[in-house]
């Protein structure tokens, strides 16, 4: 019998202030090091994606977000060509409200935080993140990435 296809789930927190979004440059993680993305990570057992987005924002950039302040703005299905990584369903949540000032809370995984306009991302932004943010800008609620 053939094994069932297993898909991972990840959540992303888009912190927006004055028309800019917070991006973190990955460092020493083994995935996309030197490239920017928003705070994000896998969902844990018994955790909803919205909870994962708030948790990851706290762990990575030190801010506290009330779940009700996170708005689902996009979802994607991402096929990874890298066999060991697997495919992902990603949920993107935006907020303009949080407590605390963002800082690098995991210096072993991130070496820079920047604020960038959603339509003027640095060239060193992860490609699928660029695609998703372009889709969000134009009101597209779902992306298929990777094939």
MDAnalysis code that builds the backbone (N, CA, C; Angstrom):
import MDAnalysis as mda
import numpy as np

u = mda.Universe.empty(441, n_residues=147, atom_resindex=np.repeat(np.arange(147), 3), trajectory=True)
u.add_TopologyAttr("name", ["N", "CA", "C"] * 147)
u.add_TopologyAttr("resid", np.arange(1, 148))
u.add_TopologyAttr("resname", ["UNK", "UNK", "UNK", "UNK", "UNK", "UNK", "UNK", "UNK", "UNK", "UNK", "UNK", "UNK", "UNK", "UNK", "UNK", "UNK", "UNK", "UNK", "UNK", "UNK", "UNK", "UNK", "UNK", "UNK", "UNK", "UNK", "UNK", "UNK", "UNK", "UNK", "UNK", "UNK", "UNK", "UNK", "UNK", "UNK", "UNK", "UNK", "UNK", "UNK", "UNK", "UNK", "UNK", "UNK", "UNK", "UNK", "UNK", "UNK", "UNK", "UNK", "UNK", "UNK", "UNK", "UNK", "UNK", "UNK", "UNK", "UNK", "UNK", "UNK", "UNK", "UNK", "UNK", "UNK", "UNK", "UNK", "UNK", "UNK", "UNK", "UNK", "UNK", "UNK", "UNK", "UNK", "UNK", "UNK", "UNK", "UNK", "UNK", "UNK", "UNK", "UNK", "UNK", "UNK", "UNK", "UNK", "UNK", "UNK", "UNK", "UNK", "UNK", "UNK", "UNK", "UNK", "UNK", "UNK", "UNK", "UNK", "UNK", "UNK", "UNK", "UNK", "UNK", "UNK", "UNK", "UNK", "UNK", "UNK", "UNK", "UNK", "UNK", "UNK", "UNK", "UNK", "UNK", "UNK", "UNK", "UNK", "UNK", "UNK", "UNK", "UNK", "UNK", "UNK", "UNK", "UNK", "UNK", "UNK", "UNK", "UNK", "UNK", "UNK", "UNK", "UNK", "UNK", "UNK", "UNK", "UNK", "UNK", "UNK", "UNK", "UNK", "UNK", "UNK", "UNK", "UNK", "UNK"])
u.atoms.positions = np.array([
    [0.844, -1.185, 0.000],
    [0.000, 0.000, 0.000],
    [0.890, 1.250, 0.000],
    [0.517, 2.190, -0.757],
    [1.273, 3.433, -0.886],
    [1.076, 4.317, 0.351],
    [2.171, 4.948, 0.819],
    [2.068, 5.868, 1.964],
    [1.233, 7.080, 1.596],
    [0.477, 7.569, 2.548],
    [-0.293, 8.798, 2.333],
    [0.650, 9.988, 2.296],
    [0.256, 10.953, 1.512],
    [1.027, 12.189, 1.385],
    [0.885, 12.993, 2.676],
    [2.005, 13.426, 3.227],
    [1.973, 14.210, 4.463],
    [2.338, 15.652, 4.138],
    [1.578, 16.556, 4.683],
    [1.770, 17.988, 4.453],
    [2.001, 18.670, 5.795],
    [2.966, 19.599, 5.822],
    [3.229, 20.379, 7.031],
    [2.424, 21.673, 6.977],
    [2.181, 22.226, 8.144],
    [1.451, 23.487, 8.248],
    [2.349, 24.534, 8.882],
    [2.329, 25.735, 8.309],
    [3.108, 26.839, 8.853],
    [2.235, 28.087, 8.929],
    [2.616, 28.986, 9.820],
    [1.893, 30.250, 10.003],
    [2.883, 31.397, 9.940],
    [2.442, 32.504, 9.346],
    [3.279, 33.687, 9.149],
    [2.564, 34.901, 9.740],
    [3.311, 35.742, 10.439],
    [2.749, 36.958, 11.044],
    [3.259, 38.177, 10.274],
    [2.338, 38.894, 9.665],
    [2.686, 40.113, 8.936],
    [2.400, 41.286, 9.863],
    [3.461, 41.850, 10.434],
    [3.329, 43.017, 11.300],
    [3.432, 44.252, 10.420],
    [2.377, 45.058, 10.416],
    [2.317, 46.223, 9.540],
    [2.246, 47.499, 10.363],
    [3.103, 48.466, 9.989],
    [3.131, 49.765, 10.665],
    [3.439, 50.831, 9.612],
    [2.569, 51.840, 9.531],
    [2.782, 52.964, 8.615],
    [3.050, 52.506, 7.179],
    [2.314, 51.497, 6.726],
    [2.456, 51.016, 5.359],
    [3.673, 50.139, 5.125],
    [4.386, 49.801, 6.182],
    [5.586, 48.966, 6.081],
    [5.337, 47.656, 6.825],
    [6.038, 46.604, 6.401],
    [5.943, 45.326, 7.101],
    [7.314, 44.953, 7.658],
    [7.291, 44.202, 8.748],
    [8.526, 43.783, 9.399],
    [9.048, 42.508, 8.746],
    [10.323, 42.541, 8.364],
    [10.982, 41.372, 7.799],
    [12.221, 41.042, 8.624],
    [12.483, 39.751, 8.745],
    [13.649, 39.269, 9.472],
    [14.557, 38.533, 8.495],
    [15.869, 38.773, 8.607],
    [16.818, 38.064, 7.749],
    [17.266, 36.794, 8.454],
    [17.041, 35.665, 7.776],
    [17.383, 34.353, 8.320],
    [18.897, 34.205, 8.427],
    [19.318, 33.507, 9.465],
    [20.741, 33.340, 9.736],
    [20.967, 31.997, 10.418],
    [21.872, 31.183, 9.856],
    [22.311, 29.968, 10.516],
    [21.190, 28.956, 10.768],
    [20.181, 28.903, 9.872],
    [19.053, 27.990, 10.069],
    [19.113, 26.770, 9.160],
    [19.875, 26.871, 8.069],
    [19.914, 25.786, 7.104],
    [18.864, 25.907, 6.018],
    [17.994, 26.911, 6.114],
    [16.994, 27.169, 5.075],
    [16.975, 28.660, 4.764],
    [17.244, 29.016, 3.525],
    [17.123, 30.395, 3.031],
    [17.919, 31.400, 3.876],
    [19.041, 30.973, 4.393],
    [19.868, 31.896, 5.176],
    [20.301, 33.074, 4.314],
    [20.276, 34.272, 4.906],
    [20.608, 35.498, 4.195],
    [19.420, 36.132, 3.500],
    [18.259, 35.481, 3.566],
    [17.049, 35.999, 2.920],
    [16.035, 36.449, 3.967],
    [15.164, 37.364, 3.540],
    [14.169, 37.946, 4.438],
    [12.825, 37.227, 4.341],
    [12.133, 37.222, 5.456],
    [10.741, 36.794, 5.533],
    [10.148, 37.369, 6.814],
    [8.839, 37.265, 6.957],
    [8.207, 37.720, 8.186],
    [8.321, 36.636, 9.257],
    [8.066, 36.958, 10.533],
    [8.098, 35.925, 11.573],
    [7.164, 34.780, 11.189],
    [7.668, 33.551, 11.321],
    [6.857, 32.407, 10.883],
    [7.433, 31.120, 11.438],
    [6.645, 30.057, 11.314],
    [7.118, 28.748, 11.727],
    [6.033, 27.708, 11.650],
    [6.423, 26.481, 11.951],
    [5.489, 25.359, 11.925],
    [4.455, 25.473, 13.048],
    [3.283, 24.942, 12.789],
    [2.321, 24.791, 13.877],
    [2.774, 23.609, 14.728],
    [2.451, 23.683, 15.996],
    [2.780, 22.596, 16.906],
    [1.548, 21.727, 17.121],
    [1.733, 20.584, 17.750],
    [0.625, 19.681, 18.044],
    [-0.428, 20.433, 18.858],
    [-1.689, 20.290, 18.474],
    [-2.812, 20.893, 19.195],
    [-2.766, 22.424, 19.167],
    [-2.247, 22.992, 18.081],
    [-2.146, 24.443, 17.951],
    [-2.768, 24.861, 16.621],
    [-3.639, 25.857, 16.677],
    [-4.216, 26.412, 15.455],
    [-3.205, 27.346, 14.785],
    [-3.295, 27.516, 13.469],
    [-2.363, 28.414, 12.783],
    [-2.327, 29.832, 13.349],
    [-3.458, 30.385, 13.731],
    [-3.471, 31.744, 14.285],
    [-2.671, 31.798, 15.587],
    [-2.753, 30.735, 16.387],
    [-1.971, 30.667, 17.621],
    [-0.482, 30.555, 17.303],
    [-0.153, 29.788, 16.261],
    [1.253, 29.646, 15.863],
    [1.815, 30.982, 15.390],
    [1.031, 31.763, 14.658],
    [1.496, 33.070, 14.179],
    [1.830, 33.982, 15.361],
    [0.963, 34.008, 16.362],
    [1.211, 34.841, 17.546],
    [2.419, 34.327, 18.323],
    [2.528, 33.016, 18.470],
    [3.661, 32.422, 19.196],
    [4.977, 32.718, 18.487],
    [4.994, 32.541, 17.164],
    [6.224, 32.786, 16.410],
    [6.640, 34.258, 16.484],
    [5.675, 35.169, 16.439],
    [6.003, 36.596, 16.571],
    [6.650, 36.865, 17.923],
    [6.135, 36.236, 18.966],
    [6.726, 36.397, 20.304],
    [8.125, 35.803, 20.356],
    [8.280, 34.569, 19.845],
    [9.574, 33.896, 19.908],
    [10.638, 34.594, 19.058],
    [10.252, 35.080, 17.878],
    [11.244, 35.597, 16.939],
    [11.518, 37.094, 17.081],
    [10.469, 37.887, 17.371],
    [10.676, 39.339, 17.433],
    [10.170, 39.960, 18.735],
    [9.808, 39.129, 19.714],
    [9.536, 39.602, 21.059],
    [8.273, 40.401, 21.278],
    [7.302, 40.317, 20.368],
    [6.069, 41.090, 20.556],
    [4.920, 40.175, 20.953],
    [3.974, 40.740, 21.675],
    [2.776, 40.012, 22.078],
    [1.614, 40.457, 21.200],
    [0.915, 39.485, 20.618],
    [-0.228, 39.772, 19.752],
    [-1.450, 39.054, 20.310],
    [-2.547, 39.785, 20.439],
    [-3.828, 39.206, 20.833],
    [-4.390, 38.492, 19.601],
    [-4.833, 37.256, 19.765],
    [-5.291, 36.466, 18.618],
    [-6.357, 37.178, 17.789],
    [-7.253, 37.881, 18.453],
    [-8.329, 38.575, 17.739],
    [-7.811, 39.711, 16.858],
    [-6.574, 40.135, 17.076],
    [-5.976, 41.197, 16.264],
    [-5.279, 40.663, 15.016],
    [-5.258, 39.344, 14.846],
    [-4.665, 38.737, 13.651],
    [-5.772, 38.442, 12.636],
    [-5.584, 38.950, 11.428],
    [-6.557, 38.755, 10.350],
    [-5.948, 37.847, 9.290],
    [-6.641, 36.763, 8.972],
    [-6.179, 35.887, 7.903],
    [-6.304, 36.631, 6.577],
    [-5.173, 36.810, 5.878],
    [-5.196, 37.548, 4.614],
    [-4.808, 36.681, 3.426],
    [-4.291, 35.471, 3.686],
    [-3.872, 34.637, 2.571],
    [-3.590, 33.224, 3.052],
    [-3.748, 32.273, 2.148],
    [-3.324, 30.890, 2.381],
    [-2.646, 30.408, 1.106],
    [-1.731, 29.474, 1.264],
    [-1.074, 28.927, 0.078],
    [-0.793, 27.447, 0.281],
    [-0.680, 26.760, -0.854],
    [-0.200, 25.387, -0.864],
    [1.137, 25.432, -1.581],
    [2.173, 24.953, -0.901],
    [3.535, 25.066, -1.419],
    [4.121, 23.678, -1.623],
    [4.406, 23.345, -2.894],
    [5.064, 22.080, -3.220],
    [6.561, 22.328, -3.217],
    [7.261, 21.582, -2.380],
    [8.717, 21.715, -2.299],
    [9.374, 20.679, -3.183],
    [10.290, 21.109, -4.000],
    [11.039, 20.192, -4.854],
    [12.085, 19.433, -4.036],
    [12.449, 19.970, -2.889],
    [13.399, 19.341, -1.994],
    [12.673, 18.213, -1.253],
    [13.010, 16.975, -1.560],
    [12.275, 15.816, -1.044],
    [12.170, 15.761, 0.478],
    [13.221, 16.162, 1.192],
    [13.163, 16.026, 2.648],
    [12.341, 17.140, 3.308],
    [12.096, 18.237, 2.600],
    [11.347, 19.347, 3.202],
    [9.849, 19.069, 3.239],
    [9.321, 18.443, 2.209],
    [7.890, 18.176, 2.152],
    [7.089, 19.389, 1.701],
    [5.811, 19.167, 1.502],
    [4.907, 20.226, 1.059],
    [4.290, 20.924, 2.271],
    [3.819, 22.168, 2.024],
    [3.292, 22.987, 3.107],
    [1.966, 23.616, 2.743],
    [1.117, 23.764, 3.747],
    [-0.013, 24.680, 3.703],
    [0.400, 25.828, 4.614],
    [0.427, 27.034, 4.057],
    [0.853, 28.219, 4.799],
    [-0.324, 29.154, 5.014],
    [-0.422, 29.697, 6.218],
    [-1.447, 30.683, 6.560],
    [-0.749, 32.003, 6.889],
    [-1.253, 33.091, 6.326],
    [-0.657, 34.423, 6.512],
    [-1.647, 35.308, 7.251],
    [-1.218, 35.813, 8.397],
    [-2.058, 36.655, 9.234],
    [-1.433, 38.039, 9.339],
    [-2.244, 39.073, 9.175],
    [-1.759, 40.456, 9.266],
    [-2.303, 41.091, 10.536],
    [-1.487, 41.974, 11.106],
    [-1.926, 42.767, 12.256],
    [-1.229, 44.122, 12.247],
    [-1.917, 45.092, 12.812],
    [-1.319, 46.416, 13.039],
    [-1.222, 46.694, 14.533],
    [-1.596, 45.689, 15.346],
    [-1.601, 45.863, 16.800],
    [-0.759, 44.790, 17.470],
    [0.119, 45.221, 18.329],
    [0.906, 44.325, 19.166],
    [1.475, 45.145, 20.309],
    [1.948, 44.472, 21.337],
    [2.609, 45.196, 22.418],
    [4.079, 44.802, 22.434],
    [4.889, 45.813, 22.736],
    [6.331, 45.645, 22.707],
    [6.897, 46.160, 21.394],
    [8.162, 46.503, 21.418],
    [8.861, 46.956, 20.217],
    [9.638, 45.772, 19.650],
    [9.462, 45.462, 18.359],
    [10.161, 44.308, 17.791],
    [11.680, 44.400, 17.947],
    [12.278, 43.276, 18.274],
    [13.736, 43.155, 18.365],
    [14.107, 41.730, 17.965],
    [15.374, 41.482, 17.743],
    [15.839, 40.142, 17.378],
    [15.860, 39.298, 18.649],
    [14.846, 38.470, 18.812],
    [14.723, 37.653, 20.013],
    [15.435, 36.306, 19.882],
    [15.786, 35.919, 18.649],
    [16.533, 34.687, 18.411],
    [17.780, 35.009, 17.573],
    [18.789, 35.605, 18.194],
    [19.973, 36.015, 17.427],
    [20.725, 34.852, 16.778],
    [20.467, 33.633, 17.236],
    [21.096, 32.472, 16.610],
    [20.411, 32.082, 15.298],
    [19.238, 32.687, 15.004],
    [18.483, 32.361, 13.786],
    [18.196, 33.578, 12.908],
    [18.463, 34.767, 13.416],
    [18.137, 35.999, 12.690],
    [19.229, 37.022, 12.982],
    [19.679, 37.723, 11.919],
    [20.730, 38.716, 12.156],
    [20.332, 40.140, 11.786],
    [19.082, 40.341, 11.324],
    [18.649, 41.706, 11.007],
    [17.135, 41.775, 10.900],
    [16.575, 42.882, 11.396],
    [15.164, 43.206, 11.192],
    [15.101, 44.487, 10.381],
    [14.168, 44.535, 9.422],
    [13.950, 45.755, 8.650],
    [12.455, 45.968, 8.451],
    [12.087, 47.219, 8.236],
    [10.729, 47.562, 7.821],
    [10.798, 47.844, 6.323],
    [9.907, 47.240, 5.555],
    [9.917, 47.407, 4.102],
    [8.499, 47.614, 3.607],
    [8.365, 48.416, 2.550],
    [7.065, 48.578, 1.900],
    [6.720, 47.263, 1.209],
    [5.472, 46.862, 1.300],
    [5.053, 45.579, 0.733],
    [5.262, 45.542, -0.780],
    [5.293, 46.713, -1.413],
    [5.512, 46.756, -2.861],
    [6.957, 47.134, -3.213],
    [7.832, 47.201, -2.214],
    [9.256, 47.488, -2.437],
    [10.107, 46.590, -1.543],
    [9.928, 45.301, -1.698],
    [10.661, 44.340, -0.874],
    [12.119, 44.274, -1.299],
    [13.012, 43.988, -0.369],
    [14.406, 43.808, -0.768],
    [14.529, 42.612, -1.711],
    [15.475, 42.673, -2.622],
    [15.698, 41.569, -3.549],
    [16.040, 40.275, -2.854],
    [16.531, 40.372, -1.630],
    [16.914, 39.186, -0.857],
    [15.745, 38.613, -0.057],
    [14.520, 38.856, -0.489],
    [13.345, 38.265, 0.161],
    [13.098, 36.888, -0.461],
    [12.745, 35.905, 0.351],
    [12.463, 34.557, -0.137],
    [11.446, 34.646, -1.278],
    [11.675, 33.902, -2.353],
    [10.851, 34.006, -3.567],
    [9.365, 33.742, -3.304],
    [9.036, 32.692, -2.563],
    [7.611, 32.418, -2.354],
    [6.969, 33.488, -1.477],
    [7.743, 34.115, -0.603],
    [7.227, 35.223, 0.201],
    [6.943, 36.422, -0.701],
    [7.814, 36.692, -1.659],
    [7.566, 37.770, -2.621],
    [6.269, 37.529, -3.377],
    [6.059, 36.269, -3.826],
    [4.841, 35.941, -4.571],
    [3.605, 36.141, -3.704],
    [3.647, 35.631, -2.491],
    [2.489, 35.735, -1.602],
    [2.171, 37.198, -1.290],
    [3.180, 37.997, -0.983],
    [2.930, 39.402, -0.661],
    [2.383, 40.157, -1.873],
    [2.822, 39.802, -3.077],
    [2.248, 40.399, -4.289],
    [0.785, 40.000, -4.425],
    [0.469, 38.743, -4.136],
    [-0.925, 38.286, -4.197],
    [-1.784, 38.987, -3.144],
    [-1.250, 39.164, -1.951],
    [-1.987, 39.874, -0.901],
    [-2.275, 41.312, -1.343],
    [-1.262, 41.965, -1.903],
    [-1.419, 43.347, -2.387],
    [-2.545, 43.465, -3.395],
    [-2.716, 42.454, -4.242],
    [-3.730, 42.522, -5.297],
    [-5.035, 41.827, -4.913],
    [-5.128, 41.363, -3.661],
    [-6.381, 40.799, -3.169],
    [-6.615, 39.345, -3.516],
    [-5.584, 38.638, -3.944],
    [-5.716, 37.210, -4.244],
    [-5.604, 36.440, -2.926],
    [-6.633, 35.652, -2.560],
    [-6.632, 35.015, -1.242],
    [-5.873, 33.696, -1.142],
    [-5.498, 33.089, -2.299],
    [-4.876, 31.760, -2.258],
    [-3.848, 31.647, -3.376],
    [-2.689, 31.033, -3.033],
    [-1.619, 30.811, -4.013],
    [-1.263, 29.336, -4.058],
    [-0.873, 28.895, -5.250],
    [-0.265, 27.568, -5.424],
    [1.180, 27.833, -5.849],
    [2.103, 27.286, -5.082],
    [3.514, 27.638, -5.252],
    [4.339, 26.375, -5.472],
    [5.265, 26.452, -6.425],
    [6.305, 25.456, -6.492],
    [6.325, 24.484, -7.636],
    [5.346, 24.435, -8.475],
    [5.437, 23.457, -9.549],
    [5.814, 24.088, -10.840],
])
